Amino acid sequence: MNPAGNPTALPRERTDLPAEVAAAPAPILPVFAAPFSLRVADPDSTDPELMAEWMARPHLLEAWEQDWDAERRRENFRAQLAGNYSRPCFLSMDFAVLGQPELGVRDIAYLEFYRAAKDEIGAFYDSDPGDIGYHIATAETAVIGKGIITAWMSTLNAAVFAADPSCRRVMGDPDYRNKAIERSLAKIGFHRLAEIDVRPDRRIALHAFPRTPADLPVV
């Protein structure tokens, strides 16, 4: 088991962790009000097949570069759930909010919550063991461009802080070319800290939303 608590290291996961960072528990998942709900991915269900189909869609394939088959996704889910670095989740929505109650509650996006200090970005700012980062892949095209995800994101930071009192910041690390997600982060109060080359093939725009002004991190 590596210092982050996983049997094997996941991509982006740091292994050179001080004891207080290694001891931090897995992300505590936030709770969202209707019409949204969150659930943890289940590797023994059809979730891996769903993710394989989602990540092959052009808009997600370009952004995530994870055109994995279902078996590789299943193994990745299991590795995440075995440790305390990250948690794979699905965001669902009741389509009654769009005037389509006949569609019921459906999964619309994939989310990963992770301990930012255990992630590769944790080496580039004054990270705290409780910091939470997240990634989102919106798969349901019916909600894209309607303000649905922006409305949900506006509740995200408060929900994360409410769920985990140890969290001082919510972190975002989109690709520096992804101006759409940067605009979304700016709308909900994130601070753009810097552009950083976290490795030769990855340049990010590091963002933070602090619990209090004093919690704004330094790069």
C-alpha positions, 0 to 999 in steps of 0.5 A: 500500500502506498503512502496515500492509502491505495494498494497501487498509485493512481494516475496523478496520485503523489507518493511522496507524502508527509505523514499528516497528508497521508493520514487524511481520509478519503474525500467526504462527499457533499449532499445536494438538494433536489433536483440533483443527487450524488452517488458513488460509482459501483464497479460491480454494476453497469457503471463501467459500461456507462462510463466507457460509452460516455468517455467515447463521446467526442466532447469528453474524449477530447477533454479527458483523453480516457477512451478506456474500455469497461474493464479498465474503468472497472479496475480504476473504480476499484482502485479509487474505492480501495484507497483514500485519494479520490472518489468516483461519483455520478451526478443525477438530475430529476428531469422534471426541472426541464419539464420532462417528468417522464424521463425521471431521475437520470445520470447526467455527469461523472465527478471525481472528488480528490484530496488535492494535497495527495494529487500532483497539484498539491506540490505546486501550492501551499496545500492543506491535508483537507483540501478538496479538488474535483473534476466534472465530465458532463455527458448528458447533452440535454443539459449543456448550454441551459445553465443547469450545470452552472446552477449546480456548481453554484451550490458545490462549494458550500456543500463541500464545506458543509460536509467536511469541516477540515476542508479549507479550499476547493480546488480546480485545475482545468487545462489552461486552454479550457476557457469555458470551464474557467468562465464557469469557475469565475462565475461561482467565485473561484480565484485563478491563481496561476498557470502551471506546468505540472508535468511536460505534457500538462499545463493547468490553470490552477483555481481555488475557492477558500472557505475564508479570505485567509484560506486563499492559498499561495502558489 
